[in-house]
Amino acid sequence: MTTAPEPRLTHDPDRRREIAHIGPIELYTPVLEQSRDFFVRVMGLREVHRDEQSSYLHTWDDYQSWTVRLVRREQAGIGRTYLRAASPQARDRLIATIEATGLGLGRAGDVRGLGEVYLFTDPDGHEMGLYWDAEWYQPDEQDRPALKNQAAAYPGRGANLRRLDHVNYLTADVPATADFLRDILGARCTEQIVKDDHVTPAAIWYSVGNKSYDLVHTEDWTGSRGRLHHVAFATDTREEILRAADVCLEAGVHIETGPHKHAIQQTFFLYVWEPGGNRIEICNAGARLILAPDWKTVSWVKEERAKGQAWGLKTIDTFHTHGTPVLPVTE
């Protein structure tokens, strides 16, 4: 019987946390209006700004001024992922560290609501932006909350997505990306899928705080670089995900798989495709946090993965083959 390898510590518990959390993201779509309608009408986000080529959307408990920028592009996929530094000093230290890798792209001062942003890519080419200054969300009379310790009023419509939870990227070289996340960004690997050698990672779940994971990288079966597997948004409860399934059903949204529970990370999930083709996860991790400073990475092997999800649901084939941008099928 094959068993998982012994757990090992894959981060330095004495290392200073330089990143506070993942910030807003950009999502490319070839059908901007339809994608906007999906997020506003079905998912429960609010449009807070728009221009000719994009729409800025806000989840109801994001303290920042926007959560997702939908950008009109010929192909779907992920744009920039913004990361908020833990302090101005942390930002400067990270910039120096990233510069030494040769992956820096310079600074941008035209990002809405974020002040100056330092741009860089991960080793796979996914573009990211590091920032400190952030414009906080200012509710108006339509969405002013009854409780002053939340960003906006609970929408009570659609899927009621509370916040951005994580991004799962498709990646050609998972080990190189793992090294970058650990050694350069200071993130820690909480769980991973390993190949048959029980050492080489095929998928990695990295945390920048106490959440169980924030940045996920999965091996791209096509060998391509810079693609997206999915973007995930959190709800308050599992029950809201069950409701979201009915909401998506009535709206004609493609439900790929779920509702169900992952074995890895134990997240309750529903996967759907928004009109542009990007996979969206509606998720709830329950009360699960990673509080141990000396947490040892949990590794999963092929035989364990073959059992399916936590309650036995087999993983649907498209979960392994669909990513954005969609690549042409070759013989």
N, C-alpha and C positions, 0 to 999 in steps of 0.2 A: 504494500500500500504506500502510495506516494504522499508525503506530508510536506507542509510548507516549511521553508527554511527557518532557522532560529532568528528571532527578531534582533535587529541591531539599531543602534542609535545613529541616525543619519543627519544630525545637526549638532551644533555646539550650544548647550544650554546656557553658557555664559555669554553668548553673542548678543549684542544689543539689537533689539527689534527696531529696524529703520523704517518699515512700512506700517502704516496704521490699518489700511484696508484697501480693497479694490474700490475704485471710484466709478465714475460713469464710463460707458462704452459707446462705441460707434458700431452700427450694424448696417451693412450694405443691402440694398434691395432693388430689384429692377422694377418693382411695382410700388412706388412710394405711397400712393394714396390708399391702396388696399392694405399695405402693411400698417400704415397709420391707423386705419379703421380697426384692424385686428387688435392692436395694442390698446386703443382707446375704448372701443365698444365692447370687445370680448374680454380683454385682460384687465381692464379697469384703470389704466394709466390716464394721465391728463396731459394734453398738449399745452406746453407753456411758451413755445416760441416756434416760428417757422420761417424759412426763407425759400428761395426758388428751388434749391436742391436738397433740402433736409427738413426734418421735423424733430423738435426736441420734446421729449416726454418725461414725465415725472411719476415715480411710484409714491404712494401716499405717505410713507414714513421715511423717505430719504431726506436727510437734513440738508443735502446740497440742492442747488437750484435746478438740476436736471439729472436724469438717470440714464436715458438712452437717447442717442441721436441717430435717427434713421436717415441714411444718406442714399440718394438716388445713384445707382450704378448699374451697369449692364449686367453684372453678375452678383448674386448674393454672396455673403461672407462676412467676416469680422473686420472692422476697421481698427482704430486705436482702442486699447484698453488703458484707462488712466489709473494710476496708483497714487494714493495720497501718502506722502511721507509722514513720519511720526512727529517731525518738528522741522523748522527751517534748517537746523544744524544736521539733522538726519538726511534731509534732501541734499545738502552740499556734500556730505560724506558719500552718499550713494552715487552722486554724479561723478565724483572723482574715481570711484571704484568702477563704474560702468565705462567711463572714458578709457580706462586702461585696457578694456577688452576689445576696443575698436568697434563696438556696436552702437556708439552714440551717433545721433543724427543732428544734434544742435538744439537750439531753443526756439520756442514758439510763443508769441505773446498775443495771439489772436484767438485763443480757445475760449469760447463763451463760458464765463463764470469761474474760470480756474486760474486767472493770473498767468504768470510765466510758467511754461511747461517745458521740461527737458525731455526730448524725444530720443528713443532708442528702440532697438529691436531685440527680441530674444534670439538665440542661435538659429532658430527655424525661420526667422523673418517676420514673425508677428510684431506689429508696431505697438509700442507702449509709450505712455507719457507719465512722467513723474512730476508732482506738483505739491505745493503746500497751501498757498492762498486759495481759498474757496469761497464763493458767494453762497450764502445760506438761503434756503428756500423761504420766500415771503408769501404766505397764503393771502388770498383776497377774501372778499365777503362770501364767495361761493364755496370755498373749501377751507374756511377757518375752523380749526379743530376746537371741540369743547374742552379738551385737555391740553394745556399749554406745553406739555412735555412730549408731544408728537408733532411731526412736521406739518401735516395737513389732515383734514377731516377723513375719517374712514369712508370710502366711496360707496360701499354697499351695492356694488354693481359688478357684473362680470366676474372675473376670477379674483378680484380684490388683491392683486399682487402687492405685497408690502414693500419689498426691496429687492434689489439685485443680490443674488446669492453667490454665484460662481460662474466662471467661463471654462469650457472644456475645448481645448484646441487640438486639432490634428497635427501631428508632428512627425517629420521624417526621421529625426535622430533623438529619441527619448533620453538616452544617457547624457548626451551633451546638454540638453535642456535641463535635466535634473541637476547637473553640476552648476549650471548658471543660476538656477533658482536658489540652490543651497548656498553656494559660495559667494555669489555677487549680490543677490537680493536678500539673503539671510532668511529665506523661508524654510520650513521644515516639512519633510515628507511624512505624512501620517499613515498612508496606506499605498500599496502599489501592487500591480500585477507583474509577475516575473515570468520569463521565458523558461524553456525546458531545462536550462542550466541552473535554474533557481537563483540566479544572480542578476542577470541583465533585465532591466525594467522594460516592460512593454507599455505600461500606463502608470502614471504617477499622480498622486493627490497631494498638493502642497498647501500648507496653511501659513498665513502671514500674521495671524493673531491667535485667538482662542477658539475660533470656529474650527470645525473638523477639517475643512478644506476651502480654498478660495480659487486656486489656479490648478487646473487639471490638464495634463498633456497625454494624449493617446496616440499610439503609433498609427500613422496613416498607411493603410494597406497599399495605396497607390505609389508610395514613396515620394509624394509631393510635399511641398513646403508651404506653410502659411495658411492652411485651411482651417475651417471651423467645424467642430463636432456639434456643440450646442451652447446656448446661453441659458442660465437657470435663474429663476426668480422664486422667492420664498413667499409662502402664505403663512398665516397665523397658525392654522391647524390642518390636520389631515382631512378633516371633513370638508374644508374649503376646496381641497383638491377633488374630492368626489363631486362636489357641486360644479367645479370647473369642467369636469368631464361632460356633464349634462349641458353646460353652457356651450362648450365647443361642439357637441353633437348638434344642438339646435342651430348653431351658426354655420354649420357645414365645414368646420375646421377639420383637417386631416389629423386624426388621432393615431399616432404610430404604435404606442404601447403603454400599458398601464390603465388605471391606477394599480400600483403594486409597491413593493418594498425592495430596495437594493440590499444585497448581502454586503457588498463593499460600502462602508460608511453608513449603512442602515437608513438611508434617506427614502422617505415615501415619495413616489414620483408619478408624474403623468408627462408623456412626451407628445408634443404636437408639432406640426409644421406650419409656420406662418406663411402668408401668401407669397412672399418672396422666395420661399424654399428653405429658409433657415430653420433648424430644429430648435425648439424652445422647450425647456423643462420647467414644469411647475412643481415645486418641491417643498418638502417640510422635513427637517432633520430632527424634529422633536426637541427635547431638551439636551441633546448630545453636544457636549463641548470637549475639547482636549485641554484639560487643566494641568496635566502632569508636565513639568518642565523637562523631564527626562523620558518623555514618551518614546517608545521604540516602534519603528515602522512595522506595520502589519503587512505581510506579503501573502499574496494569493497565487496558487499554481493552477495549471490548466485543468487538472482533475477536479479541483474545487469549483472552478468557474463552470465546468460542464454540468454541474448540478442545477444551474439556473439561478434565478434571483432568490431572495430570502425564503419565500414561501413556495418555490418550485416553478415559477413562471419561466419558461425558456426565453432566452433573449432572441428577439426578432432579427431576421437576417439583415434588414436595412439598417439596424443599429450599428452594424459593422461596416456597411458599405456606403451609406449616404453621408455626405459632407458638403459644405459649401466653401468656394464655388463648386458646383457640380461639374465633374470632368466627363468628357465624352467617353463612351464605352469603346474599347479597342478589342479586336479579336486576338 
